[in-house]
């Protein structure tokens, strides 16, 4: 059992980043300096500007914007379907590779056994 509640919305957002429906676009060095100065002056960041955090949750001195493509529900479903097909194709190629490897090793084993 889980000891704490899982934030499903945060998990969904994480998956959207994983499949490319949301993208973090890094700011330029000049923009990073500007936003860092704004924070040092006690000002709020402009809308849509976010600060990177490291694995420990510490804020870094780099900033990003979030790019969300303007896609319809149909286009999102089509994109995800093609993404699934691509992953299935990769699995198929891996399976073919290991089957071929197995067949080759069986053939070599039979040849070695017959040559003795």
Secondary structure as the mmCIF struct_conf table of DSSP 4:
data_model
#
loop_
_struct_conf.conf_type_id
_struct_conf.id
_struct_conf.beg_label_comp_id
_struct_conf.beg_label_asym_id
_struct_conf.beg_label_seq_id
_struct_conf.end_label_comp_id
_struct_conf.end_label_asym_id
_struct_conf.end_label_seq_id
BEND BEND1 UNK A 3 UNK A 4
HELX_RH_AL_P HELX_RH_AL_P1 UNK A 8 UNK A 19
TURN_TY1_P TURN_TY1_P1 UNK A 20 UNK A 20
BEND BEND2 UNK A 21 UNK A 21
STRN STRN1 UNK A 22 UNK A 26
HELX_LH_PP_P HELX_LH_PP_P1 UNK A 27 UNK A 28
HELX_RH_AL_P HELX_RH_AL_P2 UNK A 29 UNK A 40
TURN_TY1_P TURN_TY1_P2 UNK A 41 UNK A 42
HELX_LH_PP_P HELX_LH_PP_P2 UNK A 43 UNK A 46
TURN_TY1_P TURN_TY1_P3 UNK A 47 UNK A 48
STRN STRN2 UNK A 49 UNK A 53
TURN_TY1_P TURN_TY1_P4 UNK A 55 UNK A 56
BEND BEND3 UNK A 57 UNK A 57
STRN STRN3 UNK A 59 UNK A 68
HELX_RH_AL_P HELX_RH_AL_P3 UNK A 73 UNK A 115
#
